[in-house]
Amino acid sequence: DEAGALPRMLELSAVFMLLTFVVFALYGVFAASVRDHVVSRPQVMTWLRRVFAGAFVALGARLALTDR
């Protein structure tokens, strides 16, 4: 019945927003934990910087070699 459709949609929307918030909050907590472990290890940071530098060099080379 169409009379109860709006309250039901509002209820489902609220549940969706709540679940989305919970998932992203847990994701944020997990990401912060991983970040703490990565940043606290100098060897990991050195390799991470090397990987990013290599990626930028590869992207720069690809850009330099593209035809217009």
Beta strands, then each sheet from edge to edge (+ up, - down):
end
